[in-house]
């Protein structure tokens, strides 16, 4: 089934034959031309702006014949003449023709509005999936750094040796020293230890020449003492 468009809908609305015959008998050439543009293919091909202009003109003509019919009716009642009834009836028929034209033109404007609204809605509906995908991708990009920041970082912490206090280290060193054979030998023979110290000191003095300096000082002292004795008066 073919989809209906504003053009096909307007073209399908044809007027009954009796209405067309009535319009041909009552309307002038200019009025008939305008009336024919309110239905069929002429209305289907008209643009939105043309339909708006035609609707405005059709309302003016409808109101014109409506006001004239009311005026003729009041005049006939005042004068009591019966001959004007036929003229008044023709005026009423013209009014009805243009009232029908206004209805068709207004309906055509409604078709334009409805189809524009549907087109906009369809465009928005087609754009929603793409917008959702773009939003999801953007959210994923924004969430990735946050997840990476929240993820705990495992660091390799080197295992450190247990901390030993200075006092414990000193006690351990003394214990090892006490257990060594050399330490035990020194503690058991203090006499040998003193002899070793003395020998070491003597060796150091010899190396440094302290012994020679001491001998020199003693000789000089003896010479000074002898000189003082020689200078004394007898």
BAVOMAR-962141 format. One record per residue (C-alpha): residue in one letter; x, y, z. Coordinates in steps of 0.1 Angstrom, whole numbers, plus 5000, padded with zeros to 4 digits. Layout:
<nodes>
A_X_Y_Z
...
</nodes>
This chain:
<nodes>
X_5000_5000_5000
X_5014_5033_4990
X_5022_5058_5017
X_4999_5089_5017
X_5016_5123_5014
X_5001_5158_5016
X_4999_5158_4977
X_4981_5125_4974
X_4956_5133_5002
X_4947_5167_4986
X_4943_5152_4951
X_4920_5125_4964
X_4895_5150_4977
X_4872_5158_4948
X_4839_5176_4951
X_4806_5161_4943
X_4791_5168_4909
X_4762_5188_4922
X_4785_5211_4941
X_4806_5217_4910
X_4775_5225_4890
X_4762_5249_4917
X_4796_5267_4917
X_4795_5270_4879
X_4761_5286_4879
X_4765_5310_4908
X_4801_5322_4908
X_4817_5347_4885
X_4848_5338_4864
X_4872_5352_4890
X_4853_5336_4919
X_4852_5303_4900
X_4889_5303_4894
X_4896_5309_4931
X_4871_5283_4941
X_4887_5256_4918
X_4920_5262_4935
X_4906_5250_4969
X_4904_5213_4959
X_4918_5186_4937
X_4952_5187_4919
X_4954_5225_4922
X_4953_5223_4960
X_4978_5194_4959
X_5003_5213_4940
X_5001_5245_4960
X_5028_5254_4984
X_5023_5261_5021
X_5026_5299_5015
X_5000_5297_4986
X_4976_5278_5008
X_4980_5303_5036
X_4972_5332_5011
X_4942_5313_4996
X_4928_5306_5031
X_4929_5343_5040
X_4911_5352_5008
X_4885_5325_5012
X_4876_5337_5047
X_4871_5372_5033
X_4847_5360_5006
X_4829_5337_5030
X_4824_5366_5055
X_4813_5389_5026
X_4784_5366_5015
X_4775_5358_5051
X_4771_5395_5059
X_4752_5401_5027
X_4728_5373_5035
X_4722_5386_5069
X_4716_5421_5056
X_4691_5409_5029
X_4673_5389_5055
X_4668_5419_5078
X_4658_5441_5049
X_4632_5415_5038
X_4617_5414_5073
X_4615_5452_5075
X_4598_5457_5041
X_4578_5425_5041
X_4586_5418_5005
X_4586_5382_4994
X_4603_5387_4960
X_4638_5390_4976
X_4637_5355_4989
X_4652_5340_4958
X_4681_5365_4958
X_4687_5358_4994
X_4689_5321_4988
X_4715_5325_4961
X_4736_5346_4985
X_4733_5318_5011
X_4745_5293_4985
X_4775_5314_4976
X_4783_5317_5013
X_4782_5279_5017
X_4805_5274_4987
X_4832_5296_5002
X_4827_5283_5037
X_4835_5248_5022
X_4866_5263_5005
X_4878_5277_5039
X_4874_5243_5055
X_4894_5225_5027
X_4922_5251_5028
X_4924_5250_5066
X_4925_5212_5065
X_4953_5215_5039
X_4973_5237_5063
X_4968_5211_5090
X_4982_5184_5067
X_5013_5205_5062
X_5017_5210_5099
X_5012_5173_5107
X_5036_5161_5081
X_5063_5186_5091
X_5059_5174_5128
X_5061_5138_5118
X_5092_5145_5097
X_5109_5163_5126
X_5099_5134_5150
X_5113_5108_5126
X_5145_5128_5123
X_5149_5130_5161
X_5141_5093_5165
X_5168_5085_5140
X_5193_5107_5157
X_5187_5093_5192
X_5206_5060_5187
X_5236_5079_5173
X_5234_5104_5202
X_5232_5075_5227
X_5262_5058_5212
X_5282_5090_5212
X_5272_5097_5248
X_5281_5061_5258
X_5315_5064_5241
X_5322_5097_5258
X_5312_5084_5292
X_5335_5054_5287
X_5364_5077_5278
X_5357_5098_5309
X_5353_5068_5331
X_5385_5051_5320
X_5409_5075_5338
X_5387_5074_5369
X_5388_5036_5370
X_5425_5036_5364
X_5430_5060_5393
X_5408_5039_5416
X_5426_5007_5407
X_5451_4999_5435
X_5487_4999_5424
X_5507_4970_5437
X_5542_4979_5446
X_5570_4955_5452
X_5582_4964_5487
X_5617_4949_5494
X_5619_4928_5525
X_5641_4946_5551
X_5661_4928_5577
X_5649_4930_5613
X_5662_4961_5630
X_5687_4954_5658
X_5694_4980_5684
X_5728_4994_5692
X_5727_4979_5726
X_5719_4944_5713
X_5747_4947_5687
X_5772_4956_5715
X_5761_4928_5737
X_5764_4903_5709
X_5799_4916_5700
X_5811_4912_5736
X_5796_4877_5738
X_5815_4867_5706
X_5847_4883_5720
X_5844_4864_5753
X_5839_4831_5735
X_5869_4835_5712
X_5901_4816_5722
X_5923_4846_5719
X_5902_4866_5744
X_5902_4837_5768
X_5940_4834_5766
X_5945_4871_5774
X_5922_4870_5804
X_5939_4839_5818
X_5975_4852_5815
X_5976_4889_5826
X_6013_4888_5832
X_6020_4879_5796
X_5997_4907_5786
X_6017_4933_5806
X_6050_4920_5792
X_6036_4923_5757
X_6025_4959_5764
X_6059_4968_5778
X_6078_4952_5749
X_6055_4970_5725
X_6061_5003_5742
X_6099_4998_5742
X_6099_4989_5706
X_6079_5021_5697
X_6103_5042_5717
X_6133_5028_5699
X_6116_5033_5666
X_6108_5069_5673
X_6143_5077_5687
X_6129_5087_5721
X_6157_5067_5739
X_6184_5087_5721
X_6168_5120_5729
X_6165_5111_5765
X_6202_5102_5767
X_6211_5135_5750
X_6191_5154_5775
X_6207_5136_5804
X_6243_5144_5791
X_6235_5180_5785
X_6221_5183_5820
X_6254_5168_5834
X_6275_5192_5815
X_6255_5222_5827
X_6258_5210_5863
X_6296_5206_5860
X_6300_5240_5845
X_6282_5256_5874
X_6305_5238_5898
X_6336_5250_5880
X_6325_5286_5882
X_6321_5286_5919
X_6348_5304_5939
X_6370_5282_5959
</nodes>
